Amino acid sequence: MRRLLLMTVLLGTTGWHAVAAKNDADAVVIAVSPKGDDASDGSVAHPFRTLQRAQAAVRQVNSAHDVVVQIADGIYRVEHPLLFRTQDGGQNEHKVEWRAAEGAHPIISGAMRVEGWQMWDATRKIYVADVPVGIDTRQLWVNDQMEPMASMELRRSDWTFTRQGMVLRAGIANPLEKLKDEHRLELRATGFFTARVSPVERVESERLVMRQPAWDNNLWGYDTVEKPFHPELSHLYLTNAPQLISKPGDWFLDPEKGKLYLLPPKGTDIATMDVELPRVAALVSISGTLSEPIQNLAFRGIQFSYTSWTGPSGNEGYASQQSGSYLAGIAEAYPADPIKTCAQGCTAFESMRNEWHQMPAAVQVSAAQQITFEGDEFSHLGQYALGVGNDDDATLSGIGLATGDIVIEANVFKEDAGGAILAGGVQRDAHHPRDLHQINRQLIVRSNRIESVSKDYSDNSAILSTYDLGAAILHNDISNVPYDAIDIGYGWGIQDPGGNPNYRFRMHGYDWKQNLVYETPTTHRDVIVASNRIHGAKKLFHDGGAIYNLSASPGTLITENYIFDNNALIGLYLDEGSRYITVRRNVVQDAGSEWLNVNTVHSAYPMRISPNNRAVSNWHDGTKIGGLWTNYQDNLIVDDHLITDGKWPADAQEVMKNAGIEPEFAPIVNAIEADGQRTKNTRSADK
């Protein structure tokens, strides 16, 4: 390990300057502690108090030295996101590292702790606390657990859907009587693969009048609020009113009055419970420019916690399309009667195919090179935890994409409202960049533990990598997720060379001039998904697969992954437009499941929508196979192994054994998990 030179940073009459002796390591240590003082010199003996003050000190020395920001134990509560720009990275080939002090587990928190609880309704055992007027959130954590907004389920068969909202059918007892004065109500819906939010404008007797354009955008396309695929699997909920508080953990926030109402979870002591109310939409933004990306920056041993993206609370709601992408705004081609003509797709809907937005992550990386996250914890975050190279409008900096050599290694992601990692964009510059600097390259996601994520936005994949040239997703352990574990690719083949003939002849998507037919391939290629251990996926949504691909991906290999306890749903799924993909030596242990599927779009069979794929030497105990694995499609299953007696051969057992977190990273990941109780004690002292 390199020796560190402790360089004391002093405040002079002309600004910050460094005073130190030379040695061959030539690294600066800047210390920060919740017990420090921003007027001090930032040495280990006299640390700064705030992260922002340490950041200012880094900028004074990082052009001539490597820098280590040593972060002491404790909670660093921020009221605004931390912005890391080009000047915050290592300059002139030097490196900057923000890391936990030895034995410390610092927490960067975007929440305030709520205290001063008083009984509000003794009969219902609901408490109330004062919070600052104007603070809003979509998530609340009590003793580390995300608790649900107060809600009640609605029976789909009780309602008629209209362009304006929902009308209760005649003869049905009206559940809206007690809600007529509420102004923060929203309708939430889960379908076959989407989780949607539509705010309510007002309650009129037996009618819900919905806010626009959220309602319009949730009525057209696929798996809509009104007409989900397989409605028997879907759910409707009316949420967000104090009258709906009925179950332990239910809560309601009134930002206008500054009041938070809570029915404490079972077994909770009101006097000691830790209630964390997020007050920022993002914690960290790491972004340079296309010509001057931020470089050589690392974060080690830090916990990132407590955010809430409140976009769905506004007029746009959340018109989910897939895996955190959503439709917003008003479409010129919107049909007069979407329920009749476009509740399961239509030509007009295709006019917006390239206009989708992405959920902004809690920690954002774009226009950046050589950025590392190692041994960190991303927990209790209100959206996708970590976003890498997303579209412009999903970033605080306004500069998207353009990432390279990003390493996400030996981290823990848990108890997040959204997915763990969202890499790549979905808009035009993501798949066919105008500037070559915009290409996302060389992403490594390795030996991370991901569990119990997508708890609110259940349509989020645990890991999604859309358009990333040379992504490697290796040895991760992913469990207890409602949707897919690992998704790669995007676009349904529409952006691939020559376009998707299904969208040319049947869907007429290319009738819209904004939907180009590209002659060059996308940047989705040479992806490796290997040795991941996936269990307890597909807990809610039946569509998708534990490992899933969209569109062509030359050179892509899905290999030696171990999938088990997958709720008897699809294990390995090559969706529309998939081609040139090899699925080799995977183990799918999930009796009764469809272990392998390729979406060859049966109604467009002659057009060869998803050809040229190989499934080689896989082991499985499920007997079902989806799609057309035929010579005509050039989709071939070779040297296949169906296990019917529970006796997995030695080669399969070797894949099972080696999948998941690598031994050299296990101590780091396990140490993060072991810190759970200690961080609870840290929070208890942070009053």
C-alpha positions as CSV (number, residue, x, y, z in Angstrom):
1,M,0.0,0.0,0.0
2,R,1.2,3.5,-0.9
3,R,2.4,5.6,2.0
4,L,0.4,8.7,2.6
5,L,1.9,12.1,3.1
6,L,-0.1,14.2,5.5
7,M,-0.3,17.6,4.0
8,T,-1.7,20.3,6.2
9,V,-3.9,22.8,4.3
10,L,-3.6,26.3,5.6
11,L,-5.6,29.5,4.9
12,G,-3.3,32.3,3.7
13,T,-4.0,35.8,2.8
14,T,-4.2,34.9,-0.9
15,G,-6.3,31.7,-0.5
16,W,-5.7,28.0,0.2
17,H,-2.2,26.7,-0.2
18,A,-0.4,23.5,0.8
19,V,2.7,23.2,3.1
20,A,4.4,19.8,3.1
21,A,7.6,18.0,2.6
22,K,8.2,15.9,-0.5
23,N,8.3,12.1,-0.7
24,D,7.8,9.6,-3.4
25,A,4.1,8.9,-2.4
26,D,3.3,12.5,-2.6
27,A,-0.4,12.1,-1.5
28,V,-2.4,14.6,0.5
29,V,-4.7,13.6,3.4
30,I,-7.6,15.9,4.1
31,A,-9.7,14.9,7.1
32,V,-13.4,15.6,7.8
33,S,-15.5,14.7,10.8
34,P,-18.9,15.7,12.1
35,K,-17.0,16.9,15.2
36,G,-14.6,19.0,13.1
37,D,-14.5,22.7,12.3
38,D,-14.5,24.2,8.8
39,A,-12.2,27.0,10.1
40,S,-9.5,24.4,11.0
41,D,-6.7,23.3,8.8
42,G,-8.2,20.0,7.6
43,S,-5.5,17.8,9.1
44,V,-6.2,14.5,10.8
45,A,-5.7,16.2,14.2
46,H,-7.9,19.2,13.2
47,P,-10.5,18.0,10.6
48,F,-13.0,20.0,8.7
49,R,-16.7,19.5,9.6
50,T,-18.4,19.4,6.3
51,L,-17.9,17.6,3.0
52,Q,-18.2,20.8,1.1
53,R,-15.3,22.3,3.0
54,A,-13.2,19.3,2.3
55,Q,-14.1,19.5,-1.4
56,A,-12.9,23.1,-1.6
57,A,-9.6,22.0,-0.1
58,V,-9.2,19.2,-2.6
59,R,-9.4,21.7,-5.5
60,Q,-6.4,23.5,-4.2
61,V,-4.0,20.6,-4.2
62,N,-5.3,17.9,-6.7
63,S,-3.4,19.3,-9.7
64,A,-0.1,18.5,-8.1
65,H,-0.8,15.6,-5.8
66,D,-2.9,12.5,-5.2
67,V,-5.5,13.4,-2.6
68,V,-7.3,11.2,0.0
69,V,-10.3,12.7,1.8
70,Q,-10.5,10.7,5.0
71,I,-14.0,10.6,6.4
72,A,-14.6,9.9,10.0
73,D,-17.5,7.9,11.5
74,G,-20.9,9.7,11.7
75,I,-23.8,11.1,9.7
76,Y,-23.2,13.9,7.2
77,R,-26.6,15.4,6.6
78,V,-26.9,17.4,3.4
79,E,-29.6,19.7,2.3
80,H,-28.4,20.0,-1.3
81,P,-26.7,17.5,-3.6
82,L,-22.9,17.3,-3.6
83,L,-21.7,18.4,-7.0
84,F,-18.4,17.0,-8.3
85,R,-17.3,18.6,-11.4
86,T,-14.1,18.4,-13.6
87,Q,-12.0,20.3,-11.1
88,D,-12.9,17.8,-8.3
89,G,-11.3,14.8,-10.0
90,G,-7.6,14.0,-10.2
91,Q,-5.7,16.5,-12.4
92,N,-2.6,15.8,-14.4
93,E,-2.9,12.0,-13.9
94,H,-3.3,12.4,-10.1
95,K,-6.1,10.7,-8.2
96,V,-8.7,11.8,-5.7
97,E,-10.2,9.3,-3.3
98,W,-13.0,9.9,-0.8
99,R,-12.9,7.1,1.7
100,A,-13.9,6.1,5.2
101,A,-11.3,6.4,7.9
102,E,-10.1,3.1,9.3
103,G,-12.9,1.3,11.1
104,A,-15.5,4.0,10.2
105,H,-18.7,3.8,8.3
106,P,-19.7,7.3,7.4
107,I,-23.2,8.0,6.1
108,I,-24.0,10.8,3.6
109,S,-27.7,11.4,4.3
110,G,-30.3,13.4,2.5
111,A,-32.8,13.1,5.3
112,M,-33.8,14.9,8.4
113,R,-34.6,12.9,11.5
114,V,-38.2,13.4,12.6
115,E,-38.9,13.7,16.4
116,G,-41.4,15.2,18.8
117,W,-44.2,12.8,18.1
118,Q,-47.6,13.4,19.6
119,M,-50.8,11.4,19.6
120,W,-53.2,12.6,16.9
121,D,-55.9,9.9,16.9
122,A,-55.9,7.7,19.9
123,T,-58.5,5.4,18.5
124,R,-56.5,4.6,15.4
125,K,-53.1,5.0,17.3
126,I,-51.9,7.6,14.8
127,Y,-49.1,10.0,15.8
128,V,-48.2,13.4,14.3
129,A,-44.9,15.3,14.2
130,D,-44.0,18.8,13.0
131,V,-41.7,19.0,9.9
132,P,-40.5,22.1,8.0
133,V,-43.3,23.5,5.7
134,G,-42.7,22.7,2.1
135,I,-40.7,19.5,2.5
136,D,-42.1,16.7,0.3
137,T,-41.3,13.1,-0.1
138,R,-42.6,9.9,-1.7
139,Q,-40.7,7.6,0.8
140,L,-40.3,7.3,4.5
141,W,-38.0,5.0,6.4
142,V,-38.7,3.9,10.0
143,N,-35.9,2.0,11.7
144,D,-34.3,1.3,8.4
145,Q,-37.4,-0.1,6.7
146,M,-39.2,1.7,3.9
147,E,-42.9,2.1,5.0
148,P,-45.8,2.4,2.6
149,M,-47.9,5.5,1.8
150,A,-51.3,5.0,3.3
151,S,-53.5,3.2,0.7
152,M,-56.4,1.1,-0.1
153,E,-56.8,-1.4,-3.0
154,L,-59.6,-0.9,-5.5
155,R,-61.3,-3.6,-7.4
156,R,-60.7,-3.0,-11.1
157,S,-64.2,-4.5,-11.9
158,D,-65.8,-1.7,-9.8
159,W,-64.7,1.1,-12.1
160,T,-65.3,2.5,-15.6
161,F,-62.3,4.2,-17.1
162,T,-62.7,7.4,-19.1
163,R,-60.5,10.0,-20.8
164,Q,-61.0,12.2,-17.7
165,G,-60.6,9.6,-14.9
166,M,-62.5,6.7,-13.3
167,V,-66.2,6.4,-12.5
168,L,-67.6,4.0,-9.9
169,R,-70.1,1.5,-11.4
170,A,-73.7,1.6,-10.3
171,G,-74.5,-0.3,-7.1
172,I,-71.0,-0.4,-5.7
173,A,-70.4,1.0,-2.2
174,N,-68.6,4.3,-2.6
175,P,-65.1,4.3,-1.0
176,L,-64.6,8.0,-2.0
177,E,-67.0,9.6,0.5
178,K,-64.3,10.2,3.2
179,L,-61.8,11.5,0.6
180,K,-63.8,14.3,-1.1
181,D,-61.7,17.0,0.5
182,E,-58.2,15.4,-0.1
183,H,-55.9,17.1,-2.6
184,R,-52.9,14.7,-2.6
185,L,-54.5,11.5,-3.7
186,E,-53.0,9.4,-6.4
187,L,-53.8,6.2,-8.2
188,R,-51.1,3.6,-8.3
189,A,-51.2,0.6,-10.6
190,T,-49.1,-2.5,-11.2
191,G,-49.5,-4.4,-14.5
192,F,-47.6,-7.1,-16.3
193,F,-44.3,-5.2,-16.3
194,T,-45.2,-1.6,-15.4
195,A,-45.8,0.3,-12.1
196,R,-47.7,3.5,-12.7
197,V,-48.7,6.7,-10.8
198,S,-51.5,9.1,-11.7
199,P,-52.3,12.0,-9.3
200,V,-55.9,12.8,-8.7
201,E,-57.1,16.3,-9.5
202,R,-60.3,16.1,-7.4
203,V,-63.0,13.7,-6.1
204,E,-66.5,14.3,-7.5
205,S,-69.0,12.1,-5.7
206,E,-68.4,8.7,-7.3
207,R,-65.8,10.0,-9.8
208,L,-62.1,10.5,-9.7
209,V,-61.0,13.3,-12.0
210,M,-57.3,12.8,-12.8
211,R,-54.5,15.3,-13.4
212,Q,-53.1,15.8,-16.8
213,P,-50.9,14.9,-18.7
214,A,-50.3,12.0,-16.3
215,W,-53.6,10.4,-16.9
216,D,-53.4,10.6,-20.7
217,N,-49.9,9.2,-20.8
218,N,-51.0,6.3,-18.6
219,L,-53.9,5.4,-20.8
220,W,-52.1,4.7,-24.1
221,G,-49.4,2.3,-25.2
222,Y,-48.8,-1.1,-23.5
223,D,-49.7,-2.5,-20.2
224,T,-51.7,0.6,-19.4
225,V,-53.6,1.5,-16.2
226,E,-56.9,0.7,-17.9
227,K,-55.9,-2.3,-19.9
228,P,-52.9,-4.2,-18.5
229,F,-51.7,-7.4,-20.0
230,H,-53.2,-10.2,-17.8
231,P,-55.5,-8.0,-15.7
232,E,-55.9,-10.8,-13.2
233,L,-52.3,-10.2,-12.2
234,S,-52.7,-6.4,-11.9
235,H,-53.5,-4.2,-8.9
236,L,-55.0,-0.7,-8.4
237,Y,-54.5,1.3,-5.3
238,L,-55.7,4.7,-4.1
239,T,-53.0,6.3,-1.9
240,N,-51.9,9.3,0.0
241,A,-54.5,10.6,2.4
242,P,-54.7,10.6,6.2
243,Q,-58.1,8.8,6.1
244,L,-56.4,5.8,4.4
245,I,-54.0,5.2,7.3
246,S,-55.0,1.8,8.6
247,K,-52.0,-0.6,8.6
248,P,-48.9,-0.4,10.8
249,G,-46.3,1.6,9.0
250,D,-48.8,3.7,7.0
251,W,-48.0,7.4,6.8
252,F,-49.1,10.7,5.3
253,L,-47.2,13.9,4.8
254,D,-48.9,17.3,4.5
255,P,-46.2,19.7,3.1
256,E,-48.4,22.8,3.3
257,K,-49.0,22.4,7.0
258,G,-45.7,20.8,7.8
259,K,-47.3,17.7,9.4
260,L,-46.2,14.1,9.2
261,Y,-48.7,11.4,10.3
262,L,-47.7,7.9,11.1
263,L,-49.2,4.7,12.4
264,P,-46.0,3.2,13.9
265,P,-44.9,-0.3,12.7
266,K,-45.6,-3.2,15.0
267,G,-43.1,-3.5,17.8
268,T,-41.9,0.0,17.5
269,D,-41.2,2.2,20.5
270,I,-42.4,5.7,19.6
271,A,-39.8,7.2,22.0
272,T,-36.8,5.7,20.3
273,M,-37.8,5.0,16.7
274,D,-35.7,6.5,14.0
275,V,-37.8,8.2,11.3
276,E,-35.9,9.5,8.4
277,L,-37.6,12.0,6.1
278,P,-35.8,12.6,2.8
279,R,-35.4,16.2,1.7
280,V,-33.2,16.0,-1.4
281,A,-34.0,14.4,-4.8
282,A,-30.4,13.3,-5.3
283,L,-27.3,13.0,-3.1
284,V,-24.4,13.2,-5.5
285,S,-23.8,14.4,-9.1
286,I,-20.5,13.5,-10.7
287,S,-20.2,15.1,-14.1
288,G,-17.7,17.1,-16.2
289,T,-18.2,18.1,-19.8
290,L,-17.9,16.1,-23.1
291,S,-14.5,17.8,-23.8
292,E,-13.3,17.8,-20.2
293,P,-14.8,14.9,-18.3
294,I,-14.2,14.5,-14.6
295,Q,-11.5,11.8,-14.1
296,N,-9.7,9.7,-11.5
297,L,-12.2,9.8,-8.7
298,A,-13.0,7.1,-6.2
299,F,-15.4,6.5,-3.3
300,R,-14.7,3.7,-0.8
301,G,-16.4,2.7,2.4
302,I,-19.2,5.3,2.3
303,Q,-22.9,4.8,2.8
304,F,-25.2,6.9,0.6
305,S,-28.7,7.1,2.0
306,Y,-32.1,8.9,2.0
307,T,-33.4,10.6,-1.1
308,S,-36.8,10.9,-2.7
309,W,-37.5,11.7,-6.4
310,T,-40.8,13.5,-6.3
311,G,-41.4,13.8,-10.0
312,P,-44.4,11.4,-9.9
313,S,-46.2,13.7,-7.4
314,G,-46.5,16.4,-10.1
315,N,-48.7,16.7,-13.1
316,E,-46.7,14.2,-15.1
317,G,-47.2,11.4,-12.6
318,Y,-45.2,8.3,-13.6
319,A,-46.2,6.8,-17.0
320,S,-43.9,3.9,-16.8
321,Q,-42.8,2.2,-20.0
322,Q,-40.1,-0.2,-18.9
323,S,-37.5,-0.3,-16.2
324,G,-37.6,3.3,-15.0
325,S,-38.2,4.9,-18.4
326,Y,-41.4,6.9,-18.6
327,L,-43.5,9.0,-20.9
328,A,-44.0,12.8,-20.2
329,G,-45.4,15.8,-21.9
330,I,-48.2,16.2,-24.4
331,A,-48.1,14.2,-27.7
332,E,-49.2,16.0,-30.8
333,A,-50.5,12.7,-32.2
334,Y,-52.5,11.7,-29.1
335,P,-55.7,9.9,-30.1
336,A,-59.2,11.3,-29.3
337,D,-60.2,8.0,-27.7
338,P,-57.1,6.3,-26.4
339,I,-59.0,3.7,-24.4
340,K,-60.8,2.5,-27.6
341,T,-57.9,2.8,-30.1
342,C,-54.6,2.7,-28.2
343,A,-54.9,0.8,-24.9
344,Q,-52.8,-2.0,-26.4
345,G,-50.6,0.0,-28.7
346,C,-51.2,2.0,-31.9
347,T,-49.4,3.8,-34.6
348,A,-49.8,7.2,-32.8
349,F,-48.1,5.9,-29.7
350,E,-45.0,5.0,-31.8
351,S,-44.6,8.8,-32.5
352,M,-43.3,9.0,-29.0
353,R,-41.0,6.0,-29.0
354,N,-37.8,8.0,-29.0
355,E,-39.1,10.6,-26.5
356,W,-39.1,8.6,-23.3
357,H,-37.4,9.9,-20.1
358,Q,-35.3,8.2,-17.5
359,M,-35.7,8.2,-13.7
360,P,-32.9,10.4,-12.3
361,A,-30.7,8.3,-9.9
362,A,-29.7,9.2,-6.4
363,V,-26.0,9.1,-7.2
364,Q,-25.3,10.3,-10.8
365,V,-22.3,9.8,-13.0
366,S,-21.9,11.2,-16.5
367,A,-19.2,12.8,-18.6
368,A,-16.8,11.0,-16.5
369,Q,-13.8,8.6,-16.8
370,Q,-12.1,6.3,-14.4
371,I,-14.6,6.6,-11.5
372,T,-14.7,3.8,-8.9
373,F,-17.2,2.9,-6.2
374,E,-15.8,0.1,-3.9
375,G,-17.0,-1.1,-0.6
376,D,-19.9,1.4,-0.5
377,E,-23.5,1.0,0.7
378,F,-26.4,2.4,-1.3
379,S,-29.4,2.0,0.9
380,H,-32.7,3.7,1.7
381,L,-32.7,5.7,-1.6
382,G,-35.9,6.8,-3.3
383,Q,-35.2,5.8,-6.9
384,Y,-32.5,4.0,-8.8
385,A,-29.5,4.1,-6.5
386,L,-26.6,4.7,-8.9
387,G,-27.0,6.1,-12.4
388,V,-24.1,5.8,-14.9
389,G,-24.1,7.5,-18.3
390,N,-27.9,8.3,-18.4
391,D,-29.6,10.7,-20.7
392,D,-29.1,14.5,-20.3
393,D,-32.5,15.0,-18.7
394,A,-31.8,12.4,-16.0
395,T,-28.9,14.4,-14.7
396,L,-28.5,17.4,-12.4
397,S,-25.6,18.6,-14.6
398,G,-27.6,18.5,-17.8
399,I,-24.8,16.6,-19.5
400,G,-25.5,12.9,-19.9
401,L,-23.8,9.8,-21.3
402,A,-20.1,9.9,-21.9
403,T,-18.8,7.5,-19.3
404,G,-15.8,5.2,-19.5
405,D,-13.9,2.9,-17.2
406,I,-16.5,3.0,-14.5
407,V,-15.9,0.4,-11.8
408,I,-18.7,-0.6,-9.4
409,E,-17.2,-3.3,-7.2
410,A,-17.9,-5.0,-3.9
411,N,-20.8,-2.7,-2.8
412,V,-24.1,-3.4,-1.1
413,F,-27.4,-2.1,-2.5
414,K,-30.5,-2.7,-0.3
415,E,-33.8,-1.3,0.9
416,D,-34.0,1.1,-2.1
417,A,-37.3,2.3,-3.6
418,G,-35.9,1.8,-7.1
419,G,-33.4,-0.5,-8.7
420,A,-29.7,-0.7,-7.8
421,I,-27.9,0.4,-11.0
422,L,-29.1,2.2,-14.1
423,A,-26.4,2.4,-16.8
424,G,-26.8,4.0,-20.2
425,G,-29.6,6.1,-21.8
426,V,-32.6,5.4,-23.9
427,Q,-32.8,8.5,-26.2
428,R,-31.2,9.0,-29.6
429,D,-27.7,10.1,-28.5
430,A,-27.5,6.9,-26.3
431,H,-27.8,4.5,-29.2
432,H,-26.5,6.6,-32.1
433,P,-24.4,9.4,-30.5
434,R,-23.8,12.6,-32.5
435,D,-20.5,13.1,-30.7
436,L,-18.2,10.1,-30.2
437,H,-17.4,11.4,-26.7
438,Q,-21.0,10.5,-25.7
439,I,-20.4,6.8,-26.0
440,N,-20.6,4.9,-22.8
441,R,-17.7,2.5,-22.6
442,Q,-16.2,-0.2,-20.4
443,L,-18.5,-0.5,-17.4
444,I,-17.6,-3.1,-14.8
445,V,-20.3,-4.2,-12.2
446,R,-18.6,-6.8,-10.1
447,S,-19.1,-8.7,-6.9
448,N,-21.9,-6.5,-5.5
449,R,-24.7,-7.7,-3.2
450,I,-28.1,-6.5,-4.3
451,E,-31.1,-7.3,-2.1
452,S,-34.6,-6.0,-1.5
453,V,-34.5,-3.2,-4.1
454,S,-37.2,-1.8,-6.3
455,K,-39.5,-1.7,-3.3
456,D,-41.6,1.2,-4.5
457,Y,-40.8,1.4,-8.2
458,S,-41.3,-2.3,-8.7
459,D,-40.9,-2.0,-12.5
460,N,-37.2,-1.2,-12.0
461,S,-34.6,-3.9,-12.9
462,A,-32.0,-4.5,-10.2
463,I,-29.3,-3.8,-12.8
464,L,-30.1,-2.3,-16.2
465,S,-27.4,-1.6,-18.8
466,T,-29.0,-0.2,-22.0
467,Y,-26.4,1.1,-24.5
468,D,-22.9,0.4,-23.1
469,L,-20.0,-0.6,-25.3
470,G,-18.2,-3.4,-23.5
471,A,-20.1,-3.7,-20.2
472,A,-19.1,-6.5,-17.8
473,I,-21.6,-7.6,-15.2
474,L,-19.9,-10.3,-13.1
475,H,-20.2,-12.3,-9.9
476,N,-23.0,-10.2,-8.4
477,D,-25.4,-11.7,-5.8
478,I,-29.0,-10.5,-6.5
479,S,-32.0,-11.5,-4.4
480,N,-35.5,-10.6,-3.4
481,V,-36.5,-8.4,-6.3
482,P,-39.9,-7.9,-7.8
483,Y,-38.9,-7.7,-11.5
484,D,-35.7,-8.7,-13.4
485,A,-32.3,-9.1,-11.9
486,I,-30.1,-8.2,-14.8
487,D,-31.4,-6.4,-18.0
488,I,-29.2,-5.5,-20.9
489,G,-30.0,-3.6,-24.1
490,Y,-33.0,-1.5,-25.1
491,G,-35.1,-0.5,-28.1
492,W,-36.9,-3.6,-29.2
493,G,-34.6,-3.8,-32.3
494,I,-36.0,-0.6,-33.6
495,Q,-32.7,1.2,-33.6
496,D,-30.7,-1.7,-35.1
497,P,-29.4,-1.5,-38.7
498,G,-32.3,-1.5,-41.2
499,G,-34.8,-1.2,-38.4
500,N,-37.2,-3.8,-37.0
501,P,-39.5,-5.1,-39.8
502,N,-42.2,-5.6,-37.3
503,Y,-42.3,-1.9,-36.6
504,R,-42.0,-1.1,-40.3
505,F,-44.9,-3.2,-41.7
506,R,-47.1,-4.0,-38.7
507,M,-46.7,-1.2,-36.2
508,H,-45.9,1.6,-38.7
509,G,-43.4,3.2,-36.3
510,Y,-41.2,4.5,-39.1
511,D,-44.1,6.4,-40.6
512,W,-43.1,9.1,-38.2
513,K,-40.2,11.1,-39.5
514,Q,-38.7,11.4,-36.1
515,N,-38.2,7.6,-36.0
516,L,-35.1,7.1,-38.1
517,V,-34.1,3.9,-39.8
518,Y,-30.4,3.6,-38.9
519,E,-27.9,1.8,-41.1
520,T,-25.3,1.6,-38.4
521,P,-25.4,-0.5,-35.2
522,T,-26.1,0.8,-31.8
523,T,-23.5,0.9,-29.0
524,H,-25.1,-2.2,-27.3
525,R,-22.5,-4.9,-28.0
526,D,-19.7,-7.0,-26.4
527,V,-21.5,-7.3,-23.1
528,I,-20.5,-10.0,-20.7
529,V,-23.0,-11.3,-18.1
530,A,-21.2,-14.0,-16.2
531,S,-21.1,-15.9,-12.9
532,N,-24.0,-14.0,-11.3
533,R,-26.0,-15.7,-8.5
534,I,-29.7,-14.8,-8.8
535,H,-32.4,-16.0,-6.4
536,G,-35.8,-14.8,-5.4
537,A,-36.3,-12.6,-8.6
538,K,-39.6,-12.2,-10.4
539,K,-41.5,-11.9,-7.2
540,L,-44.2,-9.6,-8.7
541,F,-44.1,-9.2,-12.5
542,H,-44.6,-12.2,-14.9
543,D,-43.0,-10.5,-17.9
544,G,-39.3,-10.3,-18.4
545,G,-36.7,-12.7,-17.1
546,A,-34.1,-13.1,-14.4
547,I,-31.5,-12.3,-17.1
548,Y,-33.0,-10.4,-20.1
549,N,-31.8,-8.8,-23.3
550,L,-33.4,-6.4,-25.8
551,S,-32.2,-5.8,-29.4
552,A,-29.1,-6.9,-31.3
553,S,-25.8,-7.2,-29.3
554,P,-22.9,-8.6,-31.4
555,G,-20.3,-10.3,-29.3
556,T,-22.5,-10.6,-26.2
557,L,-22.1,-13.6,-23.9
558,I,-24.4,-14.7,-21.0
559,T,-22.5,-17.5,-19.2
560,E,-22.1,-19.5,-16.1
561,N,-24.9,-17.7,-14.2
562,Y,-26.8,-19.5,-11.5
563,I,-30.5,-18.8,-11.3
564,F,-32.7,-20.4,-8.7
565,D,-36.0,-19.8,-6.8
566,N,-37.2,-17.7,-9.7
567,N,-40.9,-18.1,-8.9
568,A,-41.4,-20.5,-11.8
569,L,-41.0,-17.7,-14.3
570,I,-38.6,-17.1,-17.2
571,G,-35.0,-17.5,-16.4
572,L,-33.1,-16.4,-19.5
573,Y,-35.1,-14.2,-21.9
574,L,-34.0,-12.8,-25.3
575,D,-36.7,-10.3,-26.1
576,E,-37.7,-8.6,-29.3
577,G,-34.8,-7.8,-31.7
578,S,-32.3,-10.0,-29.8
579,R,-29.6,-11.4,-32.1
580,Y,-26.0,-12.5,-32.1
581,I,-26.1,-13.5,-28.4
582,T,-24.6,-16.6,-26.9
583,V,-26.2,-18.1,-23.8
584,R,-23.8,-20.7,-22.5
585,R,-23.2,-23.0,-19.5
586,N,-25.9,-21.4,-17.3
587,V,-27.7,-23.2,-14.5
588,V,-31.4,-22.6,-14.1
589,Q,-32.8,-24.4,-11.1
590,D,-36.5,-23.7,-10.9
591,A,-38.7,-26.6,-11.6
592,G,-41.8,-25.8,-13.6
593,S,-40.2,-22.6,-15.1
594,E,-39.8,-21.5,-18.7
595,W,-36.0,-21.6,-18.4
596,L,-35.3,-20.1,-21.8
597,N,-37.3,-17.8,-24.1
598,V,-36.8,-15.8,-27.3
599,N,-39.4,-13.4,-28.5
600,T,-39.6,-14.2,-32.2
601,V,-42.9,-12.3,-32.4
602,H,-45.1,-15.1,-33.7
603,S,-47.5,-12.8,-35.6
604,A,-44.4,-11.5,-37.6
605,Y,-42.8,-14.9,-37.9
606,P,-41.7,-14.6,-41.6
607,M,-39.8,-11.4,-40.9
608,R,-37.2,-13.1,-38.6
609,I,-37.4,-10.5,-35.8
610,S,-35.0,-12.2,-33.2
611,P,-32.7,-14.6,-35.1
612,N,-29.0,-15.7,-34.9
613,N,-28.8,-16.7,-31.2
614,R,-27.2,-19.7,-29.6
615,A,-28.0,-21.6,-26.3
616,V,-25.1,-23.9,-25.7
617,S,-24.4,-26.4,-22.9
618,N,-26.9,-25.1,-20.3
619,W,-28.4,-27.1,-17.4
620,H,-32.0,-26.7,-16.2
621,D,-34.7,-28.6,-14.5
622,G,-37.6,-26.7,-16.1
623,T,-39.0,-28.2,-19.3
624,K,-40.6,-25.2,-20.9
625,I,-38.9,-23.2,-23.8
626,G,-40.5,-20.1,-25.3
627,G,-40.2,-18.7,-28.8
628,L,-39.0,-20.3,-32.0
629,W,-35.7,-22.1,-31.8
630,T,-35.6,-23.2,-35.4
631,N,-33.1,-23.3,-38.3
632,Y,-35.3,-20.7,-40.1
633,Q,-34.7,-18.3,-37.3
634,D,-31.1,-19.5,-36.9
635,N,-31.8,-19.8,-33.2
636,L,-30.2,-23.0,-32.0
637,I,-30.1,-25.0,-28.8
638,V,-27.0,-27.1,-28.7
639,D,-25.7,-29.8,-26.2
640,D,-28.6,-29.1,-23.8
641,H,-28.9,-30.7,-20.4
642,L,-32.4,-31.3,-18.8
643,I,-32.0,-32.5,-15.2
644,T,-35.0,-34.5,-14.0
645,D,-33.7,-36.3,-11.0
646,G,-32.2,-33.5,-9.0
647,K,-28.7,-34.8,-9.6
648,W,-26.7,-31.9,-11.0
649,P,-23.5,-33.0,-12.8
650,A,-20.1,-31.9,-11.5
651,D,-19.8,-29.2,-14.2
652,A,-23.1,-27.7,-13.2
653,Q,-22.2,-27.8,-9.5
654,E,-19.0,-26.0,-10.3
655,V,-21.0,-23.2,-11.9
656,M,-23.3,-23.0,-8.9
657,K,-20.3,-22.9,-6.5
658,N,-18.4,-20.2,-8.4
659,A,-21.4,-17.9,-9.0
660,G,-21.8,-14.8,-6.8
661,I,-19.4,-12.7,-4.9
662,E,-15.8,-13.6,-5.5
663,P,-13.8,-14.7,-2.4
664,E,-11.4,-11.8,-2.5
665,F,-14.3,-9.3,-2.3
666,A,-16.5,-11.2,0.2
667,P,-14.8,-9.8,3.3
668,I,-15.5,-6.2,2.1
669,V,-19.2,-7.0,1.3
670,N,-19.7,-8.9,4.5
671,A,-18.2,-6.1,6.6
672,I,-20.7,-3.7,5.1
673,E,-23.5,-5.9,6.2
674,A,-22.0,-6.4,9.6
675,D,-22.0,-2.6,10.1
676,G,-25.8,-2.5,10.1
677,Q,-26.3,-2.6,13.9
678,R,-23.4,-0.2,14.5
679,T,-24.8,2.4,12.1
680,K,-28.1,2.1,13.9
681,N,-26.3,3.0,17.1
682,T,-24.6,5.9,15.2
683,R,-28.0,7.3,14.3
684,S,-29.3,6.9,17.8
685,A,-26.5,9.2,18.9
686,D,-27.3,11.7,16.1
687,K,-30.1,13.5,17.9
